[in-house]
Amino acid sequence: MSTSDQDRAVDAPIADDTPEEVADGLADDLAEGEDTGERRLTPRQARRLRIVLSSVGMVAMAVVLGLRLASRASVLVVGVYGLALILCGIVIELSRNGRTRLGSWLLAVGLVAAIGADWLLIP
């Protein structure tokens, strides 16, 4: 054992902590004094945000579906907005299972596709 190894061994704490305790200690240290400058959502907050956004999208699609059916009853209208409603439900379920990034992309692309299909396909 070299001198630097002996110094490190003497100063090193005994590793009796479990990984969870170490992670909690690091989180406490960050919470107490260190501000990283970034404001990021926790995973739980991100999941809740996606669920709320998907629910709002679902309500909006239901309202637009009702308005479009009142003005023009078409199977195409029901198909486009029905798929958008199903998409919002899928995103809610993905968010509940922790797949928030996938849910975010799917929600954004799906709602843009629904609005584009409404604009292009439905006269």
C-alpha positions, 0 to 999 in steps of 0.5 A: 500500500502506497502512502497516498493509498494509506492517507485515502484509507484513513480519511475515507468514511466507512461505507455502511450507508445503503445507496438510498441513504447516500442519495438522500444525503446528496439530495439534502446537501443540494437542497440546503445550500447548493443552487444549481441554477436550473429549475427542473421538474421532478419526475412526479411533477412531470408525470402530473403535468403530462396527465393534466395536459392530456386531460385538457387536450381530451376535453378540448377534443371532445368539445371540438368533436361536438361542435364539428358534429353539430355543423357536419355529421361525418364519419371522418370527423368522428374518426379524426377526433375519436383517434385524438381522444384515444391518443390523449388517453394513451398519453395519460396512461404512459404518463402514469407509468413513467414514460413522460418523454414518450408521452410528450412527443406522442401528444404533441405529434398526435394533436398536430396530426389531428389538427392537420387532418381536420384542416386537410381532410374535413371540408 
